[in-house]
Amino acid sequence: MTADQVIDTHGDDTATPVPVTVRASLSPSRAADFKTCPLLYRFRSIDRLPERPTVEQARGTLVHAVLERLFDLPATARTPESAGDLVTPQWDRLVTEEPELATLFADGDTAGREDFLRSAAALLEGYFAVEDPRRLEPAEREALISAVVDGELLIRGYLDRLDVAPDGALRVVDYKTGGAPREAFEARALFQLKFYALVLWRTRGVVPRVLRLLYLKDAEICDYAPDAEELVRFERTVVALWRAIEQATARQDFRPRPSRLCDWCSHQARCPTFGGTPPPFPVAVAAPDPLVDARSRPATPGADE
C-alpha cells in the first residue's frame, strides 16, 4: 500500500496540498460508526440526519476545551484551581459558537446548568489525579493530521494532544470523559488512537512510542505501544473497511447491528430494530468533499468515550 503526506500542521496553519487522486475520506469517528452499526453510518454520513446534543457529549466537549486552554497558561499556573476557573468561560464560548448547546437546559434552569458545570469540574479533578500539566509542554493540541493510504483514501483526525520527547519519540494522548472500559472493550477504545498512529507514521516516519488513553472519570491511564507491523495490518483493515462502505453505498444496503450502544442512539425511531423505517435512500448521494474538513460532533457515550 502507498501513502503520501497530506496535512500535517505541526501546530501551524500550513498544509501540504491534497493529491488530486484522493476521492474519498474517512475519520476515526465515521469508521467507528460503520464498525458499530452500518445503518448508523448511513444516518450520519449519507442521510446527514441531525442529532440533538446530549449532556454527556456537551460535557466531553467542555472538558476537552478546558484542557486545551490549560496549556496556554504558564507551566506554574496549570493548577486544579486554574482549570476550574476556565470551566464557565469555556462553556460560555461554546454556547456562543454552538447556540444549540443552550437548549440542553430549560430557560431559567440555573440549577441544572450549575450542576452540569460542577460535573465537568469533577472530571478535571480526575485529570490532575493522573497527570501534572506543570511538567508537560505538549508539541501539539487539537491538531488536524491527515495522510493518503491506498493511493486514494484520505484518512484524517484531530489529536487531543501530541507529546514529543527530546529524543523525538511520540506520545499520542486522548482524553476520555467516560468510564474506563473493561478489558474486552479496550480494542474499541484504542481503534481511534491506532488511526492517529498510522497517520503519524505515514507522514513523519515515526511509529508513536505510546498511545495513551486518559480516563478522567476513573482517574486511570491506559498505555499501548504499537509497532510498524501492527500498523501495516491496521492500514489494511482501514482500507478494507472503506471498501465495505463503498459496497454498501453502491447496494444501498446499510443494515442495523443491534448492541448495547443502541441505548444512546438518536435514531431509534427510524431503525428497523425498533420498528422504525429509514428514510428513502438519497437519489444522488453527495460524497463529502475530501478537500474540505469539518470537525465531527463528539461521539455518543460508550462509542468513543
Sequence and secondary structure as in RCSB ss.txt:
>XXXX:A:sequence
MTADQVIDTHGDDTATPVPVTVRASLSPSRAADFKTCPLLYRFRSIDRLPERPTVEQARGTLVHAVLERLFDLPA
TARTPESAGDLVTPQWDRLVTEEPELATLFADGDTAGREDFLRSAAALLEGYFAVEDPRRLEPAEREALISAVVD
GELLIRGYLDRLDVAPDGALRVVDYKTGGAPREAFEARALFQLKFYALVLWRTRGVVPRVLRLLYLKDAEICDYA
PDAEELVRFERTVVALWRAIEQATARQDFRPRPSRLCDWCSHQARCPTFGGTPPPFPVAVAAPDPLVDARSRPAT
PGADE
>XXXX:A:secstr
  EEEEEE TTSS      TT  EEE HHHHHHHHH HHHHIIIIIS       HHHHHHHHHHHHHHHHTTS G
GG SHHHHHHHHHHHHHHHHHH GGGGGGS TT HHHHHHHHHHHHHHHHHHHHH  GGG   SEEEEEEEEEET
TTEEEEEEEEEEEE TT  EEEEEEE S    GGGHHHHHHHHHHHHHHHHHHHS   SEEEEEETTTTEEEEE 
  HHHHHHHHHHHHHHHHHHHHHHHHT       GGGGG TTGGG GGGT       SS     TTS        
TTTT 
